Amino acid sequence: MIPRRLFAPRYWPTWLGLGVLRFLERLPYPLLVRAGRTIGCLARRLPLHYVAVARINMRLCLPELSDAERERLLNEHFKALGVTLCESAMTWWSPAERIRRLSLVEGFHHLEEALAAGRGAIILTAHFTTLEIGARILNSVFPINALYRPPKNDLLTYIAVSNRNRYARGTIERDDIRGMVRALRRNECVWYAPDQAFRNKGAEMVPFFGIPAATNVATSRLASLTGAAVLLYSHERLPNAKGYRVVISPALQGYPGASPQADALRFNHFIEAEVRRIPEQYWWIHRRFKGLSADYPNYYGAAARG
């Protein structure tokens, strides 16, 4: 039952937005995608600081592109973000059969082989615009434990977590290391995306597109502690509203490697390759380039918040 406090007036705009998403979820998939792209086009023209952040990230990561090419990429990226918003409705409310019908899953046998060893599996993925639907697709073929960061809006947290728990084996807050270890020792699958800026205890500076950035290097330590296999997971939205393709890699060999920093760099190289392959679907609006000391460049200037 939904807590009564979530019906307070401060949440009425959120309820309205959820109602719109519930309507969109019922649309045929091509119409849902079209609606999302339209929303993204409108958002691109608003005075949002995310536009400046995305533009800066593209300049830092893709300097080989001309200004005009990056602007075209920026426009396509915001269309992808709009589709992501509409996909949230599918992630929360669509039946598993609809998700499976829209999805091509490759490499599932790699996950089965990893779990056959009896030590669990860590599925490493990255923040592309298909992150949420990518997790739901994986849940449609094999229940996983998904790490998440609760939104600041308590109503959205309630809706997201309650609906994820309907399909996933479980949800684990991103800082709950003990919860991750317990799941892996039960020979379960833990899915998470540790690719955003991380400046908490244990962070290290690791190059991303050749630029040192504050990075979470805990994955190799978690794998060393539990003996879990580590597999990479890519996800993409196919053109012309054809659905989705996800790929589970074979378990990484020689992982953990020489150092947690080297392992994190290996993961970053995987992300870089995916970005170059489907650049409009990367999560460009995140301020990825942050440091651990006061002398780190302020790449975002007035666009930097927090």
Residue, then its C-alpha position, 0 to 999 in steps of 0.5 A: m500500500i502506498p504510504r499516505r504521506l506520498f499523497a501530500p500536495r508537494y507530490w501532486p506534480t509527480w502524480l500528474g507526470l506518472g499519469v502521463l507515463r502510464f498513458l504512454e506505456r499503453l501506446p504501441y511501441p513505435l508511437l511511444v518512441r515517437a512521443g519520446r523523441t518529440i519530448g526530447c526535441l522540446a527539452r533540447r530547446l529549454p534553458l537547461h544546464y544539462v545542455a551545456v554539460a552534454r556539450i562540454n562532455m562531447r567536446l572533451c571526449l570527441p574532439e575529432l568531431s567538428d562543432a556542427e557534428r557535435e551539435r547534431l549529436l547533441n540534438e540526437h542525444f536529447k531525442a534519446l533522452g526523451v525516449t528514455l523517459c517514456e521507456s521508464a513507463m515500460t520498465w515499470w509497468s509493461p508485462a514481461e512478454r512485451i519486453r521479450r518481444l522487443s528484445l534480442v538477447e545475445g550471450f545469455h549462455h555466458l551468464e549461465e556458464a559463470l553461475a555454474a562455477g557457484r560463486g555468483a556473477i557481477i554484470l558490469t554495465a554503463h550509463f547509456t540512455t537504455l540503462e533502465i530498460g536494459a536491466r528490465i530486459l535482463n530481468s525478463v530472462f533471468p532475475i538479477n539483483a540490481l543496484y540503484r541510487p534512490p531519487k531525491n523524490d520519495l514518490l519516484t523512489y517508491i514507484a521505481v523500487s516497488n516496480r523493480n522488485r516485481y521483476a528483479r530478484g532484489t534491489i540493493e542500494r549502491d553503497d550496500i557492499r554487504g548486500m552485494v557480497r551476500a547476493l554473490r555468495r548465494n550464487e546470484c547475479v549482481w548488476y550495476a553501473p559504476d561508471q559515473a563520477f565517484r569521489n567517496k572513500g576508495a576513489e581513484m583517478v582513472p583515465f576516461f577518453g584520456i582524461p583522468a577522472a574520479t572513478n569507482v575501482a571497487t569492482s575488482r576488490l569485490a570480485s577478489l573477495t567473493g570469487a565472482a565472475v565479472l561480465l560486461y553488459s551492453h545495451e542499445r536501442l535499435p533504429n526505426a523503433k525495432g526494439y533493443r539488443v543486449v549482449i552479455s560478454p564472456a567472463l573477463q579473463g585475468y580479472p581481477g588484474a594487476s591493480p584495481q586501477a588497471d581493471a577500472l581502465r579496462f572497463n573504461h575502454f569498453i565504455e569508450a568503444e560503446v560510446r563511439r559505436i552509439p554516441e547518441q545513446y551515451w548519458w552525456i548529461h552527467r558531469r563525469f570529469k571530476g577530480l579528487s583534489a582542489d587543483y583538478p580543472n573545473y571543466y564545467g564552469a557555470a554548468a557545474r552543480g554539486 
